């Protein structure tokens, strides 16, 4: 390294300059050879003498935006019937639990909500939305004199086995939901329980819902089925060869 443009004498500030090319020397007052690294007086530099860093070219990752995630065919159907939901990426668990097309369902057409939102397999969400919109709402108006504004769900996706067995539950695949209560637009809360008589309008409503669910769903369980279902309706889409199982 050498001092360039130095006239000696008074102390002054110095800067290091690397000359990249003969045809474009960084110092207008100098004819320094290309490739030379030298020290020059700071006061002798002009603004044009100071090289501007060349920006690095963008990498493929930086310049290419992530492609939009397109809805699945099932999600498009769910959107077409005006359900309120959030699509989620497929996931699985080492235990064998998995949902290939998961959605978080929060409301059905008309605004009635599912509380809390339910994590379900998309086809199960379509079956549930259709049943609640067409059957549960109509039954509520007929028996209770009001539409429903809230469906209280006790369980949707849960990675677990069936009670008392090692076989995975339908909940483990997002194909099941447990509903513990229904709330009408007028504020009546109808909790799922054993029905002793159909003379009571709440009991009549619960009995009608349970009967109507057998068919749209492959499995329907509730109070009286066993102790595990004493306080909720269990609806699922378990693959079955033949008639649904409704107990």
C-alpha positions as CSV (number, residue, x, y, z in Angstrom):
1,X,0.0,0.0,0.0
2,X,1.3,3.5,-0.8
3,X,0.3,7.0,-0.2
4,X,-1.1,8.7,-3.4
5,X,-1.4,12.4,-4.0
6,X,0.6,13.2,-0.9
7,X,2.4,16.6,-0.9
8,X,3.8,16.2,2.6
9,X,3.8,18.8,5.2
10,X,0.7,19.4,7.4
11,X,-1.0,16.5,9.3
12,X,-4.2,15.5,7.6
13,X,-6.8,12.7,7.6
14,X,-6.3,9.8,5.2
15,X,-8.6,7.2,3.7
16,X,-7.9,3.9,1.9
17,X,-8.8,3.7,-1.8
18,X,-8.8,0.7,-4.0
19,X,-8.6,1.5,-7.7
20,X,-10.7,-1.0,-9.6
21,X,-10.0,0.0,-13.2
22,X,-7.6,2.2,-15.2
23,X,-10.3,3.8,-17.2
24,X,-12.3,4.9,-14.2
25,X,-9.9,6.0,-11.5
26,X,-11.6,7.1,-8.3
27,X,-9.5,10.2,-8.0
28,X,-10.0,12.8,-10.7
29,X,-6.7,14.5,-9.8
30,X,-4.7,11.3,-10.1
31,X,-3.6,8.7,-12.6
32,X,-3.3,5.7,-10.3
33,X,-2.9,2.3,-11.8
34,X,-5.8,-0.2,-11.6
35,X,-5.5,-2.7,-8.8
36,X,-3.6,-0.3,-6.6
37,X,-4.6,0.0,-2.9
38,X,-3.4,3.4,-1.7
39,X,-4.0,6.0,1.0
40,X,-5.1,9.5,0.0
41,X,-5.9,12.6,1.8
42,X,-9.5,12.8,2.8
43,X,-9.7,16.5,1.9
44,X,-8.7,15.7,-1.7
45,X,-11.8,13.5,-2.3
46,X,-14.8,14.7,-4.3
47,X,-18.3,13.3,-3.9
48,X,-17.9,11.7,-7.3
49,X,-14.7,10.1,-6.2
50,X,-16.4,7.9,-3.6
51,X,-17.7,4.7,-5.1
52,X,-21.3,3.7,-4.5
53,X,-21.7,0.0,-3.6
54,X,-23.4,-2.0,-6.3
55,X,-26.5,-3.7,-4.9
56,X,-26.4,-7.5,-4.8
57,X,-28.7,-9.2,-7.3
58,X,-31.8,-10.8,-5.8
59,X,-31.7,-14.5,-5.3
60,X,-34.4,-16.8,-6.7
61,X,-36.0,-17.0,-3.2
62,X,-36.1,-13.3,-2.7
63,X,-37.4,-12.4,-6.2
64,X,-40.0,-15.1,-6.5
65,X,-43.2,-14.7,-4.5
66,X,-44.8,-17.7,-2.9
67,X,-47.6,-19.1,-5.1
68,X,-51.1,-18.6,-3.7
69,X,-52.6,-21.5,-1.9
70,X,-55.7,-22.6,-3.9
71,X,-58.7,-24.0,-2.0
72,X,-59.4,-27.7,-2.4
73,X,-62.5,-28.9,-4.2
74,X,-64.2,-29.6,-0.9
75,X,-63.3,-26.1,0.5
76,X,-64.8,-24.6,-2.6
77,X,-68.1,-26.5,-2.0
78,X,-68.0,-25.4,1.7
79,X,-67.6,-21.7,0.6
80,X,-70.4,-22.1,-2.0
81,X,-72.9,-22.9,0.8
82,X,-71.8,-19.8,2.7
83,X,-70.2,-21.5,5.7
84,X,-67.7,-19.4,7.7
85,X,-64.5,-21.3,8.0
86,X,-60.7,-21.1,7.9
87,X,-58.8,-23.6,5.6
88,X,-55.8,-25.2,7.3
89,X,-52.8,-27.2,6.0
90,X,-52.9,-31.0,6.2
91,X,-51.4,-32.5,9.3
92,X,-50.7,-35.8,10.9
93,X,-49.5,-37.2,14.2
94,X,-47.1,-40.0,15.0
95,X,-50.0,-41.9,16.7
96,X,-51.8,-42.1,13.4
97,X,-54.2,-39.2,13.8
98,X,-54.4,-37.1,10.7
99,X,-56.6,-34.7,8.6
100,X,-55.8,-34.4,4.9
101,X,-58.2,-31.5,4.3
102,X,-58.8,-29.7,7.6
103,X,-60.9,-26.6,8.2
104,X,-61.8,-24.6,11.2
105,X,-65.6,-24.2,11.1
106,X,-67.0,-21.2,13.0
107,X,-70.5,-20.5,11.6
108,X,-73.2,-21.8,9.3
109,X,-75.2,-19.9,6.7
110,X,-77.5,-17.3,8.3
111,X,-74.9,-16.5,11.1
112,X,-75.5,-19.2,13.7
113,X,-72.1,-19.9,15.3
114,X,-70.3,-23.0,16.4
115,X,-68.8,-22.3,19.8
116,X,-65.9,-22.8,20.0
117,X,-64.9,-23.2,16.3
118,X,-64.5,-26.8,15.3
119,X,-61.5,-28.4,13.7
120,X,-63.0,-30.9,11.2
121,X,-62.2,-32.8,8.0
122,X,-63.8,-30.7,5.2
123,X,-66.4,-33.3,4.0
124,X,-67.6,-33.7,7.6
125,X,-67.9,-29.9,7.9
126,X,-70.1,-29.9,4.8
127,X,-72.3,-32.7,6.2
128,X,-72.6,-30.8,9.6
129,X,-73.3,-27.4,8.0
130,X,-76.0,-28.9,5.8
131,X,-77.6,-30.7,8.7
132,X,-77.6,-27.8,11.0
133,X,-78.8,-25.3,8.3
134,X,-81.6,-27.5,6.8
135,X,-82.7,-29.8,9.6
136,X,-81.7,-28.4,13.0
137,X,-82.9,-24.9,12.2
138,X,-86.2,-26.1,10.8
139,X,-86.8,-28.4,13.8
140,X,-86.0,-25.5,16.1
141,X,-88.6,-23.3,14.5
142,X,-91.2,-26.1,14.6
143,X,-90.7,-27.2,18.2
144,X,-89.2,-24.2,19.9
145,X,-90.7,-21.3,17.9
146,X,-87.3,-19.8,17.3
147,X,-84.2,-20.3,15.2
148,X,-80.9,-21.3,16.7
149,X,-78.0,-18.8,17.1
150,X,-75.4,-21.1,18.7
151,X,-74.3,-24.7,18.6
152,X,-72.1,-25.5,21.6
153,X,-69.6,-28.2,20.6
154,X,-67.8,-30.2,23.2
155,X,-65.3,-31.9,21.0
156,X,-64.2,-32.0,17.3
157,X,-60.7,-33.1,16.3
158,X,-58.9,-34.9,19.2
159,X,-56.0,-37.3,18.7
160,X,-57.2,-40.1,20.9
161,X,-58.5,-43.7,20.8
162,X,-62.0,-44.8,21.4
163,X,-62.8,-45.2,25.1
164,X,-61.9,-48.6,26.3
165,X,-60.1,-49.6,23.1
166,X,-56.8,-49.1,21.2
167,X,-58.6,-48.2,18.0
168,X,-58.4,-44.5,17.0
169,X,-61.6,-42.5,17.4
170,X,-63.3,-40.8,14.5
171,X,-62.4,-37.6,16.3
172,X,-58.7,-38.5,15.5
173,X,-59.5,-37.9,11.8
174,X,-61.8,-34.9,12.2
175,X,-64.8,-36.9,11.1
176,X,-66.7,-36.6,14.4
177,X,-68.3,-33.8,16.5
178,X,-69.9,-33.8,19.9
179,X,-72.7,-31.2,20.5
180,X,-73.5,-30.4,24.1
181,X,-76.1,-27.7,23.8
182,X,-78.2,-25.5,21.5
183,X,-79.0,-21.9,22.1
184,X,-82.0,-20.2,20.4
185,X,-82.2,-16.7,19.1
186,X,-84.5,-15.8,22.0
187,X,-81.8,-17.0,24.5
188,X,-83.1,-20.4,25.5
189,X,-80.3,-22.9,26.3
190,X,-81.2,-26.5,25.5
191,X,-78.6,-28.8,27.0
192,X,-78.3,-32.3,25.7
193,X,-79.6,-34.7,28.3
194,X,-81.8,-37.8,28.7
195,X,-85.4,-37.1,27.5
196,X,-88.1,-38.7,29.6
197,X,-91.0,-37.3,27.7
198,X,-91.7,-35.6,24.4
199,X,-94.4,-33.4,25.9
200,X,-91.7,-30.9,27.0
201,X,-90.7,-28.8,23.9
202,X,-87.0,-29.1,24.8
203,X,-87.2,-32.8,25.0
204,X,-89.2,-32.9,21.8
205,X,-86.5,-30.9,20.0
206,X,-83.6,-33.0,21.2
207,X,-85.5,-36.2,20.3
208,X,-86.2,-34.9,16.8
209,X,-82.6,-33.8,16.2
210,X,-81.3,-37.2,17.3
211,X,-83.6,-39.1,15.0
212,X,-83.0,-36.8,12.0
213,X,-79.2,-37.1,12.4
214,X,-79.3,-40.8,11.7
215,X,-78.6,-41.0,8.0
216,X,-76.8,-37.8,7.3
217,X,-74.3,-39.2,9.8
218,X,-73.0,-42.7,9.9
219,X,-73.0,-42.8,13.7
220,X,-75.3,-41.1,16.2
221,X,-74.9,-41.6,19.9
222,X,-76.3,-39.7,22.9
223,X,-77.8,-40.0,26.3
224,X,-78.7,-43.6,26.9
225,X,-76.1,-45.0,24.5
226,X,-73.5,-45.3,27.2
227,X,-72.1,-43.3,30.1
228,X,-69.6,-41.5,27.8
229,X,-72.3,-39.9,25.8
230,X,-74.7,-39.0,28.6
231,X,-74.4,-35.2,28.1
232,X,-73.9,-34.7,24.4
233,X,-74.8,-35.9,20.9
234,X,-72.0,-37.7,19.0
235,X,-72.2,-37.4,15.2
236,X,-69.6,-38.9,13.0
237,X,-68.9,-40.1,9.4
238,X,-67.2,-43.4,10.1
239,X,-66.8,-45.5,7.0
240,X,-69.5,-48.1,7.2
241,X,-70.8,-50.8,4.8
242,X,-74.5,-50.7,5.1
243,X,-76.8,-48.9,7.5
244,X,-75.8,-46.2,10.0
245,X,-75.3,-47.0,13.6
246,X,-77.7,-45.0,15.7
247,X,-78.1,-46.0,19.4
